Amino acid sequence: MSASLKLAEQYFTYSNQSDMELIATLFNKRSTYYSANLGFFIGKSSIIAMQKAFHEQYTTLKWTIDHIAEIKPDVIKIEFSFNGLLQDGTEQQRQGREHILVYADQIQHVSVGL
C-alpha cells in the first residue's frame, strides 16, 4: 500500500475519532478543501475550523470507506458511506465520493462530492 493511500485512510480514521489535533497534522498552511455542500477552505486553520463546526453538529458520526484507489500517483479516490446522529436526534445517512491529493506526505487538497 502506498504512503498516500495510508495517509487517506488515516484521515478517515482521525475523522471517525473527531480528533481535530490529529486531523490537523495531515494538513499544512497551503492545503485546500472543497465540498459541494460547504464551499472552499484555504489553509489548515480554515479547514480545521470548518471540520470542528461540522463535527460539533453530531452526537455520533462515522465514515466507512466503501472503495479506495490511487487513481494516479498521490491522487486518492474514495467512495464512502456516512452515518451520523445530529444533536437534535435526526439520523443522517448518505454516500459520497472524495478525492484526496497528497504532496510531501501531507494532504494538499480534498474535494468532496465530485
Rosetta constraint file for C-alpha pairs under 8 A:
AtomPair CA 1 CA 5 HARMONIC 6.43 0.50
AtomPair CA 1 CA 6 HARMONIC 6.92 0.50
AtomPair CA 2 CA 6 HARMONIC 6.41 0.50
AtomPair CA 3 CA 7 HARMONIC 6.13 0.50
AtomPair CA 3 CA 105 HARMONIC 7.57 0.50
AtomPair CA 4 CA 8 HARMONIC 6.26 0.50
AtomPair CA 4 CA 70 HARMONIC 7.91 0.50
AtomPair CA 4 CA 74 HARMONIC 5.53 0.50
AtomPair CA 4 CA 75 HARMONIC 7.67 0.50
AtomPair CA 4 CA 76 HARMONIC 7.32 0.50
AtomPair CA 4 CA 102 HARMONIC 6.15 0.50
AtomPair CA 4 CA 105 HARMONIC 7.21 0.50
AtomPair CA 5 CA 9 HARMONIC 6.28 0.50
AtomPair CA 5 CA 68 HARMONIC 7.94 0.50
AtomPair CA 5 CA 69 HARMONIC 7.51 0.50
AtomPair CA 5 CA 70 HARMONIC 6.72 0.50
AtomPair CA 5 CA 74 HARMONIC 7.90 0.50
AtomPair CA 5 CA 76 HARMONIC 6.63 0.50
AtomPair CA 6 CA 10 HARMONIC 6.09 0.50
AtomPair CA 7 CA 11 HARMONIC 6.25 0.50
AtomPair CA 7 CA 26 HARMONIC 7.77 0.50
AtomPair CA 7 CA 105 HARMONIC 7.72 0.50
AtomPair CA 7 CA 106 HARMONIC 7.63 0.50
AtomPair CA 7 CA 107 HARMONIC 7.88 0.50
AtomPair CA 8 CA 12 HARMONIC 6.62 0.50
AtomPair CA 8 CA 76 HARMONIC 7.22 0.50
AtomPair CA 8 CA 100 HARMONIC 6.89 0.50
AtomPair CA 9 CA 13 HARMONIC 6.23 0.50
AtomPair CA 10 CA 14 HARMONIC 6.07 0.50
AtomPair CA 11 CA 15 HARMONIC 6.03 0.50
AtomPair CA 11 CA 23 HARMONIC 6.37 0.50
AtomPair CA 11 CA 26 HARMONIC 7.29 0.50
AtomPair CA 12 CA 16 HARMONIC 6.10 0.50
AtomPair CA 12 CA 63 HARMONIC 6.87 0.50
AtomPair CA 12 CA 65 HARMONIC 7.96 0.50
AtomPair CA 13 CA 17 HARMONIC 6.48 0.50
AtomPair CA 14 CA 18 HARMONIC 6.14 0.50
AtomPair CA 14 CA 19 HARMONIC 5.52 0.50
AtomPair CA 14 CA 20 HARMONIC 7.69 0.50
AtomPair CA 14 CA 22 HARMONIC 6.33 0.50
AtomPair CA 14 CA 23 HARMONIC 5.86 0.50
AtomPair CA 15 CA 19 HARMONIC 6.36 0.50
AtomPair CA 15 CA 20 HARMONIC 7.76 0.50
AtomPair CA 15 CA 23 HARMONIC 6.88 0.50
AtomPair CA 15 CA 62 HARMONIC 7.95 0.50
AtomPair CA 15 CA 63 HARMONIC 7.83 0.50
AtomPair CA 16 CA 61 HARMONIC 6.68 0.50
AtomPair CA 16 CA 62 HARMONIC 5.22 0.50
AtomPair CA 16 CA 63 HARMONIC 6.33 0.50
AtomPair CA 18 CA 55 HARMONIC 6.64 0.50
AtomPair CA 19 CA 23 HARMONIC 6.19 0.50
AtomPair CA 20 CA 24 HARMONIC 5.93 0.50
AtomPair CA 20 CA 48 HARMONIC 6.72 0.50
AtomPair CA 20 CA 51 HARMONIC 7.76 0.50
AtomPair CA 20 CA 52 HARMONIC 6.90 0.50
AtomPair CA 21 CA 25 HARMONIC 6.68 0.50
AtomPair CA 22 CA 26 HARMONIC 7.16 0.50
AtomPair CA 23 CA 27 HARMONIC 7.33 0.50
AtomPair CA 23 CA 48 HARMONIC 7.73 0.50
AtomPair CA 24 CA 28 HARMONIC 7.76 0.50
AtomPair CA 24 CA 44 HARMONIC 6.60 0.50
AtomPair CA 24 CA 48 HARMONIC 6.52 0.50
AtomPair CA 26 CA 106 HARMONIC 5.16 0.50
AtomPair CA 26 CA 107 HARMONIC 5.75 0.50
AtomPair CA 27 CA 31 HARMONIC 5.86 0.50
AtomPair CA 27 CA 43 HARMONIC 7.85 0.50
AtomPair CA 27 CA 44 HARMONIC 5.59 0.50
AtomPair CA 27 CA 106 HARMONIC 5.62 0.50
AtomPair CA 27 CA 107 HARMONIC 5.20 0.50
AtomPair CA 27 CA 108 HARMONIC 6.85 0.50
AtomPair CA 28 CA 43 HARMONIC 6.47 0.50
AtomPair CA 28 CA 44 HARMONIC 5.26 0.50
AtomPair CA 28 CA 106 HARMONIC 7.10 0.50
AtomPair CA 28 CA 107 HARMONIC 7.53 0.50
AtomPair CA 28 CA 108 HARMONIC 7.51 0.50
AtomPair CA 29 CA 42 HARMONIC 7.81 0.50
AtomPair CA 29 CA 43 HARMONIC 4.33 0.50
AtomPair CA 29 CA 44 HARMONIC 4.93 0.50
AtomPair CA 29 CA 45 HARMONIC 7.35 0.50
AtomPair CA 30 CA 42 HARMONIC 6.75 0.50
AtomPair CA 30 CA 43 HARMONIC 4.90 0.50
AtomPair CA 30 CA 44 HARMONIC 7.10 0.50
AtomPair CA 30 CA 108 HARMONIC 7.17 0.50
AtomPair CA 31 CA 42 HARMONIC 6.20 0.50
AtomPair CA 31 CA 43 HARMONIC 4.98 0.50
AtomPair CA 31 CA 44 HARMONIC 6.19 0.50
AtomPair CA 31 CA 107 HARMONIC 6.56 0.50
AtomPair CA 31 CA 108 HARMONIC 4.53 0.50
AtomPair CA 31 CA 109 HARMONIC 5.59 0.50
AtomPair CA 32 CA 40 HARMONIC 7.34 0.50
AtomPair CA 32 CA 41 HARMONIC 5.72 0.50
AtomPair CA 32 CA 42 HARMONIC 4.60 0.50
AtomPair CA 32 CA 43 HARMONIC 5.89 0.50
AtomPair CA 32 CA 44 HARMONIC 7.83 0.50
AtomPair CA 32 CA 47 HARMONIC 7.48 0.50
AtomPair CA 32 CA 108 HARMONIC 6.29 0.50
AtomPair CA 32 CA 109 HARMONIC 4.71 0.50
AtomPair CA 32 CA 110 HARMONIC 6.52 0.50
AtomPair CA 33 CA 40 HARMONIC 5.73 0.50
AtomPair CA 33 CA 41 HARMONIC 5.07 0.50
AtomPair CA 33 CA 42 HARMONIC 6.52 0.50
AtomPair CA 33 CA 47 HARMONIC 6.69 0.50
AtomPair CA 33 CA 109 HARMONIC 5.49 0.50
AtomPair CA 33 CA 110 HARMONIC 4.67 0.50
AtomPair CA 33 CA 111 HARMONIC 5.97 0.50
AtomPair CA 34 CA 38 HARMONIC 7.29 0.50
AtomPair CA 34 CA 39 HARMONIC 5.45 0.50
AtomPair CA 34 CA 40 HARMONIC 4.52 0.50
AtomPair CA 34 CA 41 HARMONIC 6.40 0.50
AtomPair CA 34 CA 109 HARMONIC 7.88 0.50
AtomPair CA 34 CA 110 HARMONIC 6.11 0.50
AtomPair CA 34 CA 111 HARMONIC 4.75 0.50
AtomPair CA 34 CA 112 HARMONIC 6.16 0.50
AtomPair CA 35 CA 39 HARMONIC 5.08 0.50
AtomPair CA 35 CA 40 HARMONIC 6.65 0.50
AtomPair CA 35 CA 111 HARMONIC 5.88 0.50
AtomPair CA 35 CA 112 HARMONIC 4.63 0.50
AtomPair CA 35 CA 113 HARMONIC 6.19 0.50
AtomPair CA 36 CA 112 HARMONIC 6.39 0.50
AtomPair CA 36 CA 113 HARMONIC 5.48 0.50
AtomPair CA 36 CA 114 HARMONIC 7.45 0.50
AtomPair CA 37 CA 113 HARMONIC 7.96 0.50
AtomPair CA 41 CA 46 HARMONIC 5.79 0.50
AtomPair CA 41 CA 47 HARMONIC 5.63 0.50
AtomPair CA 41 CA 50 HARMONIC 7.92 0.50
AtomPair CA 42 CA 46 HARMONIC 5.98 0.50
AtomPair CA 42 CA 47 HARMONIC 6.67 0.50
AtomPair CA 43 CA 47 HARMONIC 6.23 0.50
AtomPair CA 44 CA 48 HARMONIC 6.01 0.50
AtomPair CA 45 CA 49 HARMONIC 6.07 0.50
AtomPair CA 46 CA 50 HARMONIC 6.27 0.50
AtomPair CA 47 CA 51 HARMONIC 6.17 0.50
AtomPair CA 48 CA 52 HARMONIC 5.93 0.50
AtomPair CA 49 CA 53 HARMONIC 6.26 0.50
AtomPair CA 50 CA 54 HARMONIC 6.17 0.50
AtomPair CA 51 CA 55 HARMONIC 6.07 0.50
AtomPair CA 52 CA 56 HARMONIC 6.12 0.50
AtomPair CA 53 CA 57 HARMONIC 6.76 0.50
AtomPair CA 54 CA 58 HARMONIC 7.65 0.50
AtomPair CA 55 CA 61 HARMONIC 7.76 0.50
AtomPair CA 57 CA 86 HARMONIC 5.73 0.50
AtomPair CA 57 CA 87 HARMONIC 5.86 0.50
AtomPair CA 58 CA 84 HARMONIC 6.44 0.50
AtomPair CA 58 CA 85 HARMONIC 5.45 0.50
AtomPair CA 58 CA 86 HARMONIC 4.15 0.50
AtomPair CA 58 CA 87 HARMONIC 5.18 0.50
AtomPair CA 59 CA 84 HARMONIC 7.60 0.50
AtomPair CA 59 CA 85 HARMONIC 5.67 0.50
AtomPair CA 59 CA 86 HARMONIC 5.85 0.50
AtomPair CA 59 CA 87 HARMONIC 5.52 0.50
AtomPair CA 60 CA 84 HARMONIC 5.45 0.50
AtomPair CA 60 CA 85 HARMONIC 5.25 0.50
AtomPair CA 60 CA 86 HARMONIC 7.34 0.50
AtomPair CA 61 CA 82 HARMONIC 7.35 0.50
AtomPair CA 61 CA 83 HARMONIC 5.68 0.50
AtomPair CA 61 CA 84 HARMONIC 4.01 0.50
AtomPair CA 61 CA 85 HARMONIC 6.37 0.50
AtomPair CA 62 CA 82 HARMONIC 5.76 0.50
AtomPair CA 62 CA 83 HARMONIC 5.37 0.50
AtomPair CA 62 CA 84 HARMONIC 6.27 0.50
AtomPair CA 63 CA 80 HARMONIC 6.50 0.50
AtomPair CA 63 CA 81 HARMONIC 5.64 0.50
AtomPair CA 63 CA 82 HARMONIC 4.53 0.50
AtomPair CA 63 CA 83 HARMONIC 6.57 0.50
AtomPair CA 64 CA 80 HARMONIC 5.46 0.50
AtomPair CA 64 CA 81 HARMONIC 5.14 0.50
AtomPair CA 64 CA 82 HARMONIC 6.44 0.50
AtomPair CA 65 CA 78 HARMONIC 6.70 0.50
AtomPair CA 65 CA 79 HARMONIC 6.17 0.50
AtomPair CA 65 CA 80 HARMONIC 4.53 0.50
AtomPair CA 65 CA 81 HARMONIC 6.62 0.50
AtomPair CA 66 CA 78 HARMONIC 7.44 0.50
AtomPair CA 66 CA 79 HARMONIC 5.44 0.50
AtomPair CA 66 CA 80 HARMONIC 5.01 0.50
AtomPair CA 66 CA 81 HARMONIC 6.73 0.50
AtomPair CA 67 CA 78 HARMONIC 5.67 0.50
AtomPair CA 67 CA 79 HARMONIC 5.08 0.50
AtomPair CA 67 CA 80 HARMONIC 6.90 0.50
AtomPair CA 68 CA 76 HARMONIC 7.02 0.50
AtomPair CA 68 CA 77 HARMONIC 5.76 0.50
AtomPair CA 68 CA 78 HARMONIC 4.50 0.50
AtomPair CA 68 CA 79 HARMONIC 6.49 0.50
AtomPair CA 69 CA 76 HARMONIC 5.70 0.50
AtomPair CA 69 CA 77 HARMONIC 5.44 0.50
AtomPair CA 69 CA 78 HARMONIC 6.68 0.50
AtomPair CA 70 CA 74 HARMONIC 6.76 0.50
AtomPair CA 70 CA 75 HARMONIC 5.59 0.50
AtomPair CA 70 CA 76 HARMONIC 4.44 0.50
AtomPair CA 70 CA 77 HARMONIC 6.29 0.50
AtomPair CA 71 CA 75 HARMONIC 5.86 0.50
AtomPair CA 71 CA 76 HARMONIC 6.03 0.50
AtomPair CA 71 CA 77 HARMONIC 6.55 0.50
AtomPair CA 72 CA 76 HARMONIC 7.41 0.50
AtomPair CA 74 CA 101 HARMONIC 5.78 0.50
AtomPair CA 74 CA 102 HARMONIC 5.04 0.50
AtomPair CA 74 CA 103 HARMONIC 7.01 0.50
AtomPair CA 75 CA 99 HARMONIC 6.92 0.50
AtomPair CA 75 CA 100 HARMONIC 5.89 0.50
AtomPair CA 75 CA 101 HARMONIC 4.70 0.50
AtomPair CA 75 CA 102 HARMONIC 6.50 0.50
AtomPair CA 76 CA 99 HARMONIC 5.51 0.50
AtomPair CA 76 CA 100 HARMONIC 5.06 0.50
AtomPair CA 76 CA 101 HARMONIC 6.37 0.50
AtomPair CA 77 CA 97 HARMONIC 7.26 0.50
AtomPair CA 77 CA 98 HARMONIC 5.90 0.50
AtomPair CA 77 CA 99 HARMONIC 4.61 0.50
AtomPair CA 77 CA 100 HARMONIC 6.60 0.50
AtomPair CA 78 CA 97 HARMONIC 5.64 0.50
AtomPair CA 78 CA 98 HARMONIC 5.13 0.50
AtomPair CA 78 CA 99 HARMONIC 6.24 0.50
AtomPair CA 79 CA 95 HARMONIC 7.39 0.50
AtomPair CA 79 CA 96 HARMONIC 5.80 0.50
AtomPair CA 79 CA 97 HARMONIC 4.50 0.50
AtomPair CA 79 CA 98 HARMONIC 6.46 0.50
AtomPair CA 80 CA 95 HARMONIC 5.59 0.50
AtomPair CA 80 CA 96 HARMONIC 5.39 0.50
AtomPair CA 80 CA 97 HARMONIC 6.16 0.50
AtomPair CA 80 CA 98 HARMONIC 7.78 0.50
AtomPair CA 81 CA 93 HARMONIC 7.35 0.50
AtomPair CA 81 CA 94 HARMONIC 5.81 0.50
AtomPair CA 81 CA 95 HARMONIC 4.29 0.50
AtomPair CA 81 CA 96 HARMONIC 6.43 0.50
AtomPair CA 82 CA 92 HARMONIC 7.63 0.50
AtomPair CA 82 CA 93 HARMONIC 5.49 0.50
AtomPair CA 82 CA 94 HARMONIC 5.26 0.50
AtomPair CA 82 CA 95 HARMONIC 6.01 0.50
AtomPair CA 82 CA 96 HARMONIC 7.90 0.50
AtomPair CA 83 CA 91 HARMONIC 7.39 0.50
AtomPair CA 83 CA 92 HARMONIC 5.62 0.50
AtomPair CA 83 CA 93 HARMONIC 4.57 0.50
AtomPair CA 83 CA 94 HARMONIC 6.81 0.50
AtomPair CA 84 CA 91 HARMONIC 5.80 0.50
AtomPair CA 84 CA 92 HARMONIC 5.11 0.50
AtomPair CA 84 CA 93 HARMONIC 6.59 0.50
AtomPair CA 85 CA 89 HARMONIC 5.89 0.50
AtomPair CA 85 CA 90 HARMONIC 5.73 0.50
AtomPair CA 85 CA 91 HARMONIC 4.52 0.50
AtomPair CA 85 CA 92 HARMONIC 6.20 0.50
AtomPair CA 86 CA 90 HARMONIC 5.21 0.50
AtomPair CA 86 CA 91 HARMONIC 6.25 0.50
AtomPair CA 86 CA 92 HARMONIC 7.45 0.50
AtomPair CA 96 CA 112 HARMONIC 7.45 0.50
AtomPair CA 96 CA 113 HARMONIC 5.99 0.50
AtomPair CA 97 CA 112 HARMONIC 6.03 0.50
AtomPair CA 97 CA 113 HARMONIC 5.30 0.50
AtomPair CA 97 CA 114 HARMONIC 6.29 0.50
AtomPair CA 98 CA 110 HARMONIC 7.00 0.50
AtomPair CA 98 CA 111 HARMONIC 5.55 0.50
AtomPair CA 98 CA 112 HARMONIC 4.39 0.50
AtomPair CA 98 CA 113 HARMONIC 6.07 0.50
AtomPair CA 98 CA 114 HARMONIC 6.74 0.50
AtomPair CA 99 CA 110 HARMONIC 5.74 0.50
AtomPair CA 99 CA 111 HARMONIC 5.13 0.50
AtomPair CA 99 CA 112 HARMONIC 6.54 0.50
AtomPair CA 99 CA 114 HARMONIC 7.72 0.50
AtomPair CA 100 CA 107 HARMONIC 6.79 0.50
AtomPair CA 100 CA 108 HARMONIC 7.59 0.50
AtomPair CA 100 CA 109 HARMONIC 5.80 0.50
AtomPair CA 100 CA 110 HARMONIC 4.63 0.50
AtomPair CA 100 CA 111 HARMONIC 6.56 0.50
AtomPair CA 101 CA 107 HARMONIC 5.99 0.50
AtomPair CA 101 CA 108 HARMONIC 5.47 0.50
AtomPair CA 101 CA 109 HARMONIC 5.08 0.50
AtomPair CA 101 CA 110 HARMONIC 6.47 0.50
AtomPair CA 102 CA 106 HARMONIC 5.58 0.50
AtomPair CA 102 CA 107 HARMONIC 4.62 0.50
AtomPair CA 102 CA 108 HARMONIC 5.22 0.50
AtomPair CA 102 CA 109 HARMONIC 7.11 0.50
AtomPair CA 103 CA 107 HARMONIC 6.38 0.50
AtomPair CA 103 CA 108 HARMONIC 5.69 0.50
